[in-house]
Amino acid sequence: MAGQGQSRSSNTLVVPQASQALDQLKYEVAQELGIQIPQDGYYGYMATRDTGAIGGYITRKLVQIAEQQLAGTYR
């Protein structure tokens, strides 16, 4: 079990350099959905519906990109 102040997340990026690209995608998706991302990076005051919408949209975009790459049509 994680101690005080430690993250319990087991999610690790296979390609650590992808972190910046994923962060940029998060801001782009939020802007498309009309959701304001907190400047201080703390999401605790955001509605669960909004954070879920961002995550769901990001997942759909990543699946779409992967499908295009597999089909050879992604630029």
N, C-alpha and C positions, 0 to 999 in steps of 0.2 A: 504494500500500500504506500502511496506517496505521502511524504511528510508535508508539513506546513510550508507553503510557498513553492512547492514542486509541482510540475505538471504531471498528470497521469496519462497524457496522450502517448500512444505508441505509434502515432503516425510519423513516419520519417520519409523524406523525399529520396527517391532512388537517385535523382540527379540534383544535388544540393543547389546548383546554379539556377535551377528552375524556380526557386523561391521568389526572386525578383519578378519574373515573368508572371507567376501566379498572383503576386500582390498587385501588379499592374492590371491584370485581368479582373481582379476583385473590384478595383476602383472603376474600371470601364463598365462593368456589369451594373454596379450600383448607380452609376450615372445614367445608364440606359433605362433602368427601372425607376429613376427619380428618387433614389434613397440616398440620404446624406450619411457618409461615413464619418464617425467622430474623428476630429483632428488629433486628439490625444491617443487614439488607438484603442481606447477602452470601449468595448461593445456591450458592457453590462446594462447600459441604459437604453439600448436599442430593443425594439419589439422583436420577439422571437420570429414572428411572421416575416419581418424584413430580413433578418439574417438568414432564415431558411430560404427565402426567395433568392437571395444572392447566391447561396450555396447550390441550390437546385439549378439555377441558370448557368452557373459556372460548369456544373457537371454536364449539362446538356451541350454546352459549347465544346467542352473537351471531348465528349463522345463524338460530336459532329466532326471535329478536326481529325480525330483518329479514323473515323470512317472514310473521310476524304483522302487521308494519307494511304489507307489500305487500297482504295480504289484508284490511287494515283492521280487524283484531281486537285489536291491541295497545293496552293502556291505559297 
